[in-house]
């Protein structure tokens, strides 16, 4: 079905409630060791990273990287009830995000908001702070963007498009991740100077618009249908066989 054709009301998935988001976060924590699953905030960014890929990805392809960063398979003896419920919630959120991005160009990202009532958890003594150097706004968005980046790393088709608009959009998202090189620090400084984000609301709006832009930029390639071309002209069954035997094609090589 083309992305612009809205599903019927019966097919529309309802978004997760706050209680179901909390349930999903707990369920992901129950993923059997030694697998390392995403948390629910990173999952939200990851799903958007899957949706804007220039290729259509089946759930069987991307679910493995939800339950484990490296995509290792779940054990054969995993609890089927746990797997069914966890997968159902993930697929519901994916369907809601996909519909919202395609039809509305807008969605509500699941991000952290740190304040006096909900401060950041302290970093264990002796461990590096993954958010060191980030502004308070970027600290709130970093886990979501890290999830998006996880999808882009697992499925590199997006970054490999070589499209300048795509790369610019990715830079607008990745500005919320710790810079790892002088080039990345320069990009972040330029964005902060030319497109400052004073509040979390401003940053969330920019994030949503950027994801919608990526969806538009990859739409044509994602739903492109390659035309199968014949290497040789089509031969009718009553035409002379191309082999030169003088027989009709249906009585010669066409009889095979």
N, C-alpha and C positions, 0 to 999 in steps of 0.2 A: 504494500500500500504506500503511495507517495506520502512524504512527510507532511504535505500541506493538507491532506485529507483528514479531518478530525475523526476520531473514533466515535462510535455510537455511545449514547449515555450508558448503555448496559456494559460497554467495554471499558468505561473510564474507571481507573483505579482511584480510590480515595487516599489522600495523603495520610501519613502516620500521625497519630496523636502524640502529645508530649509523653504520655505513658508508654506508647509503643516505641518511641525513640529511646526512652530509658530502658525498656525491655530489650531492644535490639543491642544496645551497648552492653548490657549484662550478658546476653547470649553470645556476643562476639568474644567476650572475656572467657567464656567457657570452651572456646576452641581448644581441642586437645594439644598438649605440648608434644613436641617442641615447636609446633607451628606458631607463627607470630602474626596474629590478625590485625586488621585496621580497627581503630575505634570508630564510633559512629560519626564523629566530625570529619575525620580523614576520609571515611567512606563516602560522605556526601560530596566532597571535592573529587574523589576518585570516580564516582559515577558520572559527574559532569565531564571529567576528562575522557571517559569512555564514550559518552554521547557525542562529543564534538570531533571524534576521530574521522579522518577522511575515508575510512572503511567501516562497513557495518560489522560489529562484533557480536557474536552470539553469547548469551549468558554463560554457556559452558566454557567459553574462552576466558572471560574476565573474572568469573566468580572465584577461581582458584587464587587469584592475587588479592582477594578480600580476606580469605581465611589464612593466607600466609604471604608475607612480603615477597618471598622468592617463588611463589606459585607451587609449592610442594603440595601433593595431593593429601586429602584427608585420609585417615586410616580406614581400613575396610570395616572395622567394628564400631564406627562412629554411631552415636545414638540417632536412629532415623527420625525420631520425633523432634529432637533438637535441630537436626539439619533441615527438616521440612519447615519448621516455624521460622528459623533464621533466614533461610532462602526466600520464603514467602514475603517477609518484611523487606528484605533487600530489593527484591524484584518490584514490589509495590512502590518503593521510593524511587527506583529507577524509572518506572513507567510515569510517575507523576512529574519528575524532573524533565523527562524527555518531552512529554506533552506540553509542559509549561514553556520550555525553551523554544520548541518548534512553533507552537500556536501563538504564544503571547510575547515571546522575546523577553520574558521576565520570570523569575522564580525566587523563592525565599530560601537562601542558603542557611545551613545550620552552622553557625559560628559561635565561638566562645566570646563572652563579654566579661572582662575583668573589671571589677570595681571594689569598693570597700566591703560590700556584702559578699562578693564572690572573687576573692583575690586568687592570684596564681598560686598553685601548689609550690612550695619551696623546693629548690633543686637540692638533692642530697649532697652533703658535704663531700668535696673532692671530685665531684662530677662536673663536666662543663655545662654551662647554661646554653641550651640550643637556641634560645631567643636573645642571646647577648647582642647588643647593638641595635636591636629592632625598636622602633617607636611603639608606644602603647597600642596604636591602631594596628600595626603590623603584627604585634604579638597576638592580638585577637584573631587575625585572619590566617596566621601562619599554619596552623594545623590543617585547615581546609585546603589551603593552597598546596601544602605538602602532599595531601591526598591527590589533588589534581596532577601534580608533578609525577606522582607514583604511576598514574595511568599513562602519562606521556613517556615515561621511561620503559614501562612494560610493553607499550605499543608505540614504537617510535615513528609510525607513519606520519603523525602530525608534524613533528619537528623536522622530518625529512622532506616535507613538501617544498621547502626552499622558497616559500612565498614571503615577501617582505612584510606584508600586512599580518600574516600569521605570526611571524617572529616578533613583530611589534606588540601584538596582543599578548603573546606569552610573556614578554618583558613586563607588561603592565600587571600581570598576575605575579610573576616571580619577584617583583620588587618587595614583596612581603616575606621573602625567604632570606636567611642570612647570606650576605654576599661572600663568595669564596675566592674572588679574584679582583684585581684592580679594575679590569674591564667591567665586571658586574657592579662594583662600587660606583664606577663612573656613570653607568646606566641608571642606577637607583638615584644618584645625586641629580642627574638631568631630569628624571621624572619628578622628583620631589620639588625641583625648582620650577619646572614648566607646568606640572599638573599636581599641585599640592593637594593632599587629602587631610583636611583639618580634623575631621570627626570620623568616628566609626561608621556612621550612616553614609557619609560621603564615600568612604572606601568600599562599603558593601554595594552601593549603587554602581560604582566603577567596576567592581568584580562581576556583578550580574551582567552589565552591559558588555563587558569584555567576553564573557562566555557566549552571550548571544551573538556577538560579532564573529567569534570563531565558528559557531554553528553555521552562520551564513557563508563564511569563507570556505567551508568544507562541504557544503550541501551538494554542490554539483558533482564533485568527485565521489562523494559517499553513495549517491544514488545513480551514478553513471552505469549504463548497461552497454557493455562492449558488443559491437556488431560482429558476428562471425562472418568472415570473408572467405570465399572459395578461392583456392589457389589456381583452379582450372575452371573453364566455363562448364556450366551444367550441360550434360548430354542427355537428350531425350531417349526413351527406350527404343523408339523406331528410327533414330538417327544412325548413320554409319558409325561403327565402333572406332574410336580414336586410334586404335592400335594398327589400323590399316588392313585388316583382314578382309574387308569388303562385306562382312556380315553386319546385320543390324546389331546395335548395342545390346539389345535384350537377349540375343542369341549367342553373344560372344562374352565379353567381360562383364556385361550387365547381368548375366545369368548366375554369377557367383553369389 
